[in-house]
Amino acid sequence: AHLSASALVRLARDRDAFALQLRRPVPLEPSTRARRGTLFHAWVEAYFGSAALVDVDALPGADDDTAQDDADLAAMREAFLASGWARRVPVAVEVDVETPVGQVMVRSRIDAVFADGDGRVTVVDWKTGPVPHGAGQEHRDLQLAVYRLAWSRATGVPIEAVDAAFVHVAGGTVRTVRPQRLLGEPEIEALLDPSPGSASTGPARSGPGSSSGVSPGSS
């Protein structure tokens, strides 16, 4: 009855593996990379919520000596602060949104939303890993498509006025990835269709120039 946006991505990537995990759940070992990502997200949330009141060095994760590869975390913070994203003011940070897709309620946790002017907004998801390529990126674009749909429905902003981007902060650099095409509601709903042949429906691209656009920095 309920799925997270990230679970929907796993479903699109491998339906059989997703079904097996539902039938026989196997707990995943916590990783240093996942913990670092959690710390970075908490730091960015605090930065946008308290940057004017709190010194940057006092923000969550700034003095966390228990994290592995703390130098990497520090490099990510410095790269973010040097990017254009750090100079923008979000209209929402870490917001939970639920929206029905077919007969399933899909839960999304949107990292940040920025106003672009003329009624347009950009939904952003922070990533602390390298930029994937090929099918890996295409499946992850589905996450942004769900966020875009959820934000449009929750706020009444026309979906055509909602852009979306992954912002990768890794290795001391910031790279912004903007999909050139995001799936619409019927295509997302088709992924949850249990009828025969539905497994072939996915975040496929069509036409030339259909890959995601990668740019350094921010907007």
C-alpha positions as CSV (number, residue, x, y, z in Angstrom):
1,A,0.0,0.0,0.0
2,H,3.0,2.3,0.6
3,L,6.3,2.7,-1.1
4,S,9.1,5.2,-0.8
5,A,10.5,6.9,-3.8
6,S,13.8,5.1,-3.4
7,A,11.9,1.8,-3.2
8,L,10.2,2.6,-6.5
9,V,13.7,3.2,-8.0
10,R,14.7,-0.3,-6.8
11,L,11.5,-1.7,-8.3
12,A,12.2,-0.2,-11.7
13,R,15.8,-1.4,-11.6
14,D,15.0,-5.1,-10.9
15,R,11.5,-6.2,-10.2
16,D,12.4,-9.8,-9.3
17,A,15.1,-8.7,-6.8
18,F,12.7,-6.2,-5.3
19,A,10.0,-8.8,-4.8
20,L,12.5,-11.2,-3.3
21,Q,13.6,-8.6,-0.8
22,L,9.9,-8.0,0.2
23,R,9.4,-11.7,0.7
24,R,12.6,-12.3,2.6
25,P,13.9,-9.1,4.0
26,V,17.6,-9.0,4.5
27,P,18.9,-6.2,6.7
28,L,21.6,-4.1,5.0
29,E,24.9,-3.5,6.9
30,P,25.4,0.2,7.6
31,S,28.2,1.6,5.6
32,T,30.6,4.5,6.1
33,R,29.4,6.0,2.9
34,A,25.8,6.0,4.0
35,R,26.7,7.5,7.4
36,R,28.7,10.2,5.7
37,G,25.7,11.0,3.5
38,T,23.4,11.2,6.5
39,L,25.8,13.6,8.2
40,F,26.1,15.8,5.1
41,H,22.3,16.0,4.7
42,A,22.0,16.9,8.4
43,W,24.6,19.6,7.9
44,V,23.0,21.1,4.8
45,E,19.6,21.1,6.6
46,A,21.1,23.0,9.5
47,Y,23.0,25.3,7.2
48,F,19.9,26.5,5.4
49,G,17.9,26.7,8.7
50,S,20.5,28.4,10.9
51,A,23.3,29.8,8.7
52,A,22.5,33.3,9.7
53,L,22.5,32.5,13.4
54,V,25.1,29.8,13.9
55,D,28.8,29.8,12.9
56,V,29.5,27.2,10.1
57,D,31.9,25.3,12.3
58,A,29.2,24.7,14.9
59,L,26.8,23.0,12.5
60,P,26.1,19.3,12.7
61,G,29.0,17.1,11.5
62,A,31.5,20.0,11.6
63,D,33.4,18.5,14.6
64,D,32.3,14.8,14.4
65,D,35.5,12.9,15.1
66,T,33.7,9.5,15.0
67,A,33.1,9.6,11.3
68,Q,35.3,7.6,9.0
69,D,37.2,9.6,6.4
70,D,36.3,12.9,8.1
71,A,38.5,14.7,5.6
72,D,36.1,13.7,2.9
73,L,33.1,15.1,4.8
74,A,35.0,18.4,5.4
75,A,35.8,18.5,1.7
76,M,32.2,18.1,0.8
77,R,31.2,20.9,3.1
78,E,33.8,23.2,1.7
79,A,32.8,22.4,-1.9
80,F,29.1,23.0,-1.1
81,L,29.9,26.4,0.5
82,A,31.9,27.4,-2.6
83,S,29.0,26.5,-4.9
84,G,26.1,28.6,-6.1
85,W,23.6,26.4,-4.2
86,A,25.0,27.7,-0.8
87,R,24.1,31.3,-1.8
88,R,20.5,30.5,-2.7
89,V,17.5,30.5,-0.3
90,P,15.3,27.5,-0.4
91,V,11.5,27.6,-0.1
92,A,11.5,24.2,1.6
93,V,14.1,21.9,3.2
94,E,13.7,18.2,4.1
95,V,10.0,18.1,3.5
96,D,7.9,14.9,3.6
97,V,5.3,14.5,0.9
98,E,2.9,11.6,0.1
99,T,1.1,11.2,-3.2
100,P,-1.0,8.4,-4.7
101,V,0.3,6.7,-7.8
102,G,-2.2,4.2,-9.1
103,Q,-3.3,2.3,-6.0
104,V,0.0,2.8,-4.1
105,M,0.8,5.7,-1.8
106,V,4.4,6.9,-2.6
107,R,6.3,8.6,0.1
108,S,9.0,11.2,-0.7
109,R,11.4,13.1,1.4
110,I,12.6,16.1,-0.7
111,D,15.9,17.5,0.3
112,A,15.3,21.1,-0.9
113,V,13.2,23.2,-3.2
114,F,14.4,26.5,-4.7
115,A,12.3,29.2,-6.5
116,D,13.6,30.0,-9.9
117,G,11.4,33.0,-10.7
118,D,8.3,33.3,-13.0
119,G,6.5,30.7,-10.8
120,R,9.1,28.0,-11.5
121,V,10.8,25.9,-8.9
122,T,13.6,23.3,-8.8
123,V,13.4,20.2,-6.6
124,V,16.9,19.2,-5.5
125,D,18.3,15.9,-4.1
126,W,21.7,16.0,-2.6
127,K,24.0,13.1,-3.4
128,T,27.4,12.4,-1.8
129,G,28.5,9.7,-4.3
130,P,29.9,9.9,-7.8
131,V,27.7,10.7,-10.8
132,P,26.4,7.4,-12.2
133,H,26.1,6.8,-16.0
134,G,23.9,4.8,-18.3
135,A,21.0,2.8,-16.9
136,G,22.1,3.6,-13.3
137,Q,21.4,7.3,-13.9
138,E,18.2,6.6,-15.8
139,H,16.7,4.6,-13.0
140,R,17.7,7.2,-10.5
141,D,16.0,9.9,-12.5
142,L,12.8,8.2,-11.6
143,Q,13.3,9.5,-8.0
144,L,13.3,13.0,-9.2
145,A,10.2,12.3,-11.4
146,V,8.3,11.2,-8.3
147,Y,9.5,14.2,-6.3
148,R,8.4,16.5,-9.1
149,L,5.0,14.9,-9.2
150,A,4.6,15.0,-5.4
151,W,5.6,18.7,-5.1
152,S,3.3,19.7,-7.9
153,R,0.3,18.0,-6.3
154,A,1.1,19.2,-2.8
155,T,1.6,22.9,-3.8
156,G,-0.6,23.3,-6.9
157,V,2.4,24.4,-9.0
158,P,1.9,23.0,-12.5
159,I,4.1,20.1,-13.1
160,E,5.6,21.8,-16.2
161,A,6.9,24.5,-13.9
162,V,8.7,22.1,-11.6
163,D,12.3,21.3,-12.6
164,A,14.5,18.8,-10.8
165,A,18.2,18.2,-10.2
166,F,20.7,15.9,-8.5
167,V,23.5,17.9,-6.8
168,H,26.5,15.6,-6.4
169,V,28.9,16.8,-3.7
170,A,31.9,14.4,-3.8
171,G,35.7,14.6,-4.1
172,G,35.8,18.3,-3.3
173,T,33.6,19.2,-6.2
174,V,29.9,20.0,-6.9
175,R,28.2,18.7,-10.0
176,T,24.6,19.4,-10.9
177,V,22.8,16.8,-13.0
178,R,19.5,17.9,-14.6
179,P,17.6,15.1,-16.5
180,Q,16.5,16.3,-19.9
181,R,13.3,14.3,-19.5
182,L,11.4,13.1,-16.5
183,L,8.7,10.5,-16.6
184,G,5.1,11.7,-16.3
185,E,2.4,10.4,-14.1
186,P,1.1,7.7,-16.5
187,E,4.7,6.3,-17.0
188,I,5.3,6.2,-13.2
189,E,2.0,4.5,-12.7
190,A,2.9,1.9,-15.3
191,L,5.9,0.8,-13.2
192,L,3.4,-0.2,-10.4
193,D,1.1,-2.1,-12.8
194,P,1.2,-5.8,-11.9
195,S,-0.2,-6.9,-15.3
196,P,1.9,-9.0,-17.7
197,G,4.4,-6.9,-19.7
198,S,4.5,-4.1,-17.1
199,A,8.1,-5.0,-16.2
200,S,9.2,-3.7,-19.6
201,T,7.9,-0.3,-18.7
202,G,10.6,1.9,-17.2
203,P,12.6,5.1,-17.3
204,A,13.6,4.6,-20.9
205,R,14.8,7.5,-22.9
206,S,13.8,8.2,-26.5
207,G,15.3,10.4,-29.2
208,P,18.7,12.0,-29.4
209,G,20.2,13.9,-26.6
210,S,18.2,12.1,-24.0
211,S,20.9,11.6,-21.4
212,S,21.0,13.7,-18.2
213,G,22.8,17.0,-18.4
214,V,25.8,17.4,-16.1
215,S,27.1,20.7,-15.1
216,P,29.7,21.9,-12.6
217,G,28.7,24.2,-9.7
218,S,25.1,25.0,-9.2
219,S,22.4,26.6,-11.3
